[in-house]
């Protein structure tokens, strides 16, 4: 009878479909509850919140009405957790209510999300399940850090990515690279909190030191950690960081755009060949125009000297190794806020 009255009561299709969805949800609740079996009288039954609304289930039923400490169906819990891990955590409750056409409390939503999050948190330092490497494969690892502003002030955020060389494939006419699978680790916290997660993301690969290739920027905490933990692995300073620093100095040093571009081009030829000593000699012969440029040259030369042992780009390329972590930088730069909202997340098959 209610269905027949919808055409007369609703002014437009939007409100018609909205009312229909509510009726359909109520029908689904009744069918679900009935299909689970006869509901006994109290106290031999429990209430359980499902994605169709509240239902009653016999305590003796083979499907327990209390799961993970909540009288909420496991399917609805999974939906809550997915919505709770969305970009805007505070709006997840309203979003899910609107999509499911059922009513439940905001507290239930956040308690389920927090509970499942804590359970996942405990798994972040357990070794990742990674595939066995083929004979000629190497494993690339990269990590980065930044600061983000939160409701309680600025906080550190760290992100790591691990993938095997066989997971990088060329696709399309322009032979662009496609990442078949990789493992991420993330942490809203210090490097001391993050590094156990990064190590876990390597899984059994962490034992194959000579097949590990770490491409990172010049951050001291990363450099010192890798030198101490993986001394026999290959350490590469991200080429794009090295080239970027060179370009920043050139913009201050040369006022003429033509002269600047020619100088950068000539130095990048040396950089790709790994001839860092020649670049340092060139920098030493330049006469900066002002103190700011002089200071920038000093910073650049110090950066190159500190990382010179990790800048043999010619040798790395001849061995078929990657020299830049562009994929990692795009993830860290574009989606850092999202990653910290999903702290500790490990993602594969991306």
N, C-alpha and C positions, 0 to 999 in steps of 0.2 A: 504494500500500500504506500509506504514511504517513497519507494522508487517511482511510482506512478505520479506522485505529487511534485517531483523535482522540476518537471517542465513548467509547471504553473508557478512554483514558488521562487525559482531562481531567475534573476534578471538577465544573466549572460552566461556564456559557456564556462568562463573561469569559475564562477561561483557554483555553477551546476556540477562541474567536475570535482571541485573541492568537496561539496556535500556528498557526491557519489563516493569519493574516496573514503570519507568518514563512515558511510554506511557499509562499504565494502570491507573496511577494517573491522567493524563491529561484527559483520557476518563471519569474517575469518576467525575472529576471537571465539565465536560460538562454535564454529566447526572444529577448530583446533581443540578446544576444551572437551567437546563431545567425543572427538576421535581418540583422545587420550584415555577414554574409559569413563565409567560411571564415577561420579564424585561422591564420596561418602560424607556423612555428616561430621561435624567437628567432634573431637579434635583429631580425626584421622585424615585430615587434609591440610594442605599448605597453599597459601597464595603464591603465585609466581608471575612476575611481570614479563610478558613476551612482546614481540614486535607488533602484535595485534592488540596489546593492552593486557590488563590483569586477568589471569585465569586461575582456576582452582584445580589442584592435582592431588590425587591420593598419595599419602605418605609412603604407601607400599609400592608405588609405581616404579617400574624399572628405570625410568628417567628421573633422577633426583631433581627436586624443585629448588634445592639450594646448591649452587655451584660457585666455587671460588669464594665462599663465604657470603654470597648474595642470593636472595630469592629473585633472581633475574635469569632468564634463559641464556644459555651460552651463546646463542646466535645474536641476541640483543646486546649482550656484553661485547661481542666482537664489533658490532656496529657502533656502540658507545665509544669504544677505544679508538676506532678509526676516526670518528668525528672529534673525539677529544684530542687527537693528535693533529688536528687541522691547523691552518695558519693562525686563526684567531680562536684561541682556546676558550675564552669567555663566551663566545657566541655559539659554541658547538651544541649546547643544550637546545637552544631555540631552533637551530638548523635541523637537528634530528627529529624534534617534535613535529616540525612542519612537514618533513618528508614522510614520516611514518603515520601521521594523523593520530597519535596517541599522546597521553599526558603522563609525565613522570617528573620527579623532582630534579632540580639542578644538582643537589647534593649527591643523589644516586649516581648521576653521570660522572661527576668528578671523582667520587670514591672508587668507582669501577676503573676509571682511567688510571688513577694513581696506583691502585692495587696491582693492575696488570703491568703498569710501568715499572713498579718495584720488582716484580718477578722477572721481567726482561732485563732489568739493571744487573741482576745477579749473574746473568749469562754473558755479560759483555767482556769479561776477562777469561772466558773459556775459549779454547782454540776454535777458530772457524773451520768449517768443513770445506776444505778446498780440494780441487782435483789433483791427481798426480801429474807431474810435469813430463812432457815428452823430452826426448834426448837433447834437442837443441833449444829448448825454451829457457828464458830467464824470467825473473819476477821483478816487476817495477814497484817501487814504493815511494810515496811522496806524502808530505804533511805540510800544514800551514797553520798559522795562528793569527788572530786578530782580536779586537775588542768590540763589544757591542753594548749599547745602552739598554738597560732593563729598568723595570720599575724600582729596583733597589740600587740603581747606579750602574756604572760601567763594570763589565765582567769580561774575563778572558774566554775565548772560544777557540777550540782546536779541532782540526779536521784532517783525517788521513784517508788515503786511497791506496789500494793494493790490487794489482792485476798482473796476469801472466802475458808474455809477449804474444802467445798464440791467440789471445782474446782480441787483439787489435787486427781488424780486417779492413781492406779497402772496398769501397762501394761507390757506385755511380760512375758516370763518364769522367768526372774530375778526380776520381780515385781518392775521395775523401775517406778518412778513417772512421770506422765504426767500432765502438767498444761492445763486445759481445757479453762480457760479464766482468764484474769487479767487486771488491769488498770495501765498504766504507767503515770508518770508525769516527765518532764525533763525541765531543765533550764540552759542556759548559763549565769550564774550570781550568785549573793550571795544567802545565805540562806533566806534573807528577801524577795527576789524576788521569790524564789522557794516554800517556805512554803504555801502561799495561793493556789498554784497549787496542792500541795500534799493534802491539806485539801479538795479541790474540788474533787479530785479523789476518796475520800471516799464516796461521795454522802450522802445519808440518813444514811449510816452506822455510820457516825460520831456522831450521837445521841445515839448510843448503846455502851456507854463507856465500860461496863463490858464485852462486847463480842469482844473488840478490843485487839489484841495481837501484840505488836511492837517488832520486832527482829532487833536489830541494833548493830553497833560496839560501841566502847567507846568514840566516839567524843563528846566533851563537848557541842557543839551547839545542837546536836541531843538530848542528855540526858536532858539538861535544858529545851528545847522546849517541850519534851514529858511530863516531870514532871509538867510543868506549864499548858499545854493544855489538857492533858489526865491523870490526877492524879489517876483516878479510873480504868484505864485500866491495862493490864498485860504488864510489860516491861521486856524483856529478852535480855541479852547480847549474841550476836551471839556466839554460842559454838565454832565454827571454828576459830573465832578471838581469843577467850580465849586460845584454844589449840595451835594455831599457835604461840602466844606469849610465851607460855610455852616451845615449841620446840626450838624457837630461843634462849632462855636463856640456855637451855640444851646443845645446840651445842657449846656454849661458855664455859660452866662450865665443861663438861666432854670430855676429850680427847679420851677416849676409846669408840668406837662405841657401843660395847656390853653393857658397863655400862650405856651409854647415853640412849640407847633404853629401857633398863630395868627400868631406872628411869622414863622416859617419860610414859611408860606403867603403872607403879604404880600410877603416879600422875593423869593420865587420868581416871583411875578407880575412884579416889576421885572426880575428876572434874565432871564426869557424874553423880555422886551421889549428887553433890551440896555441897560437904564438903570443901568449900573454906578455912575455918578457919584452917583445918588440913594441907592444902597445904601451907598456909602462915607460919605455925609453922615449916614445913619442910624447906622451903626456908630460914627462919631465922637462922636455925642451920647450914646451909652450909657455908663453908669457900671458897669464890671465889679465883681463882688463880691469878688474877690481877685486877687493878683498873677498866678496861673496863667491866669485868664480874661483878664486884661489883656494878657498875653503872647500868648495865642491870638488875641485881636482884632488885635494888631499884625501877627502872621503872616498872618492872613486879609486884612487891608487891603493889606499889601505884595504878597501873591499877586495880588490883584485889580488893583492899580495896575500891576504888571509885565506883566499879560496883558490890560489893558483894551482894547487895540487889536484883540484877537482874541475879544472877547466881545459883538459886535454881533448877538446872537441873533435879535432881531426882524428885522433886515435879511436875515440868512441864511435864515430861515424863509420870508420873503416871496419869496425867490428859489428856493424849493423845495429848499434844501440841507439835508442832515442836520446835526445839531449835536452828536451824541454818537457815540462809537465803542464802544458796548456790546458788539458782536460781538468786537471786538479784545480788550477787557478780559476777556471770559469765556475766550477762548482763552489769553491770557497768564496769567490768574490760576489757571485750573483745570489747564492742561496744560503749564506751563512746564518741569517736570521731563522730561516726555515729549519736548518739543520740543528740549531741549538734548541728550537722548540721541540725537536724530536731527538733530544739528547740521547746518546748511546746507541742510536739506531745502527743496525748492520744491514746493508742492502746488497743483494746479489742479483744477477741477471738484469742489469740495467743497460 
